């Protein structure tokens, strides 16, 4: 019988899933903004972050020994995304920044 995943892994998976959803929502909402060109960097960061979160979840859920290394990269992407999102006043950007910060902290503990 397979062992249950440790709490820190489950917490990181939950944070990554929430961050992925927030990033995809933010990117989609940014595309609806009047000045989409101004949001290009935010959208790019959102998409990078969402993709890395999704991949990190897959590796953690599968117990991959590569998960800690990917979580380190995911942490960097989350921090960069939060840094970009926080520059914008829109609600979706602020919510995304918060999800990214939570995810970065969870990923940092996984990468340690």
C-alpha positions in Angstrom: 0.0 0.0 0.0 1.4 3.4 -1.0 2.1 5.9 1.8 0.1 9.1 2.0 1.9 12.2 0.9 3.4 14.3 3.8 1.5 17.3 4.9 4.1 19.8 3.5 3.7 18.2 0.1 -0.1 18.3 0.3 0.1 21.9 1.4 2.4 22.8 -1.5 0.2 21.0 -4.0 -2.8 23.0 -2.7 -0.9 26.2 -2.9 0.3 25.4 -6.5 -3.2 24.5 -7.6 -4.7 27.7 -6.1 -1.9 29.8 -7.7 -2.4 28.1 -11.1 -6.1 29.0 -11.0 -5.3 32.6 -9.9 -2.7 33.1 -12.6 -5.0 31.7 -15.4 -7.8 33.9 -14.2 -5.5 37.0 -14.0 -4.2 36.4 -17.5 -7.7 36.0 -18.9 -8.9 39.2 -17.1 -5.8 41.1 -18.2 -6.7 40.2 -21.8 -10.0 42.0 -21.2 -8.4 45.2 -20.0 -8.6 48.3 -22.3 -4.8 48.6 -22.7 -3.8 44.9 -23.2 -0.3 46.0 -24.4 0.3 47.5 -20.9 -0.6 44.1 -19.4 1.7 42.0 -21.6 4.4 41.4 -19.0 1.7 40.5 -16.4 0.1 38.0 -18.8 3.5 36.4 -19.7 4.4 36.1 -16.0 0.9 34.6 -15.3 1.3 32.0 -18.0 4.8 31.0 -16.9 3.7 30.7 -13.3 0.6 28.7 -14.1 2.6 26.2 -16.2 5.3 25.7 -13.6 2.7 25.3 -10.8 0.9 22.6 -12.9 4.1 20.8 -13.5 5.2 21.0 -9.9 1.9 19.5 -8.8 2.4 16.6 -11.2 5.9 15.9 -9.9 5.0 16.2 -6.2 1.9 14.0 -6.6 4.0 11.4 -8.4 6.8 11.5 -5.7 9.4 12.5 -8.2 12.9 13.2 -6.9 13.0 16.2 -9.2 10.1 17.9 -7.4 12.3 19.9 -5.0 14.4 21.3 -7.8 11.3 22.2 -9.8 9.7 23.8 -6.7 12.7 26.1 -6.4 12.1 27.3 -10.0 8.4 27.5 -9.3 9.1 29.7 -6.2 11.2 32.0 -8.5 8.3 32.2 -11.0 5.7 32.9 -8.3 7.8 35.7 -6.8 8.4 37.3 -10.2 4.6 37.0 -11.0 3.7 38.5 -7.6 6.1 41.3 -8.2 4.6 42.1 -11.5 0.9 41.7 -10.5 1.3 43.9 -7.4 2.1 46.9 -9.8 -1.5 46.8 -11.2 -4.5 48.1 -9.3 -6.9 45.6 -10.7 -8.5 43.2 -8.2 -7.5 40.1 -10.2 -3.9 41.2 -10.2 -3.9 41.8 -6.5 -5.6 38.4 -5.8 -3.0 36.7 -8.1 -0.1 38.4 -6.3 -1.4 37.1 -3.0 -1.8 33.5 -4.3 1.7 33.7 -5.9 3.2 34.8 -2.6 1.5 31.9 -0.7 2.7 29.5 -3.4 6.2 30.8 -3.3 6.4 30.3 0.4 5.1 26.8 0.1 7.5 26.0 -2.7 10.4 27.4 -0.7 9.7 24.9 2.1 9.5 22.1 -0.4 12.8 23.1 -2.1 14.6 23.3 1.2 
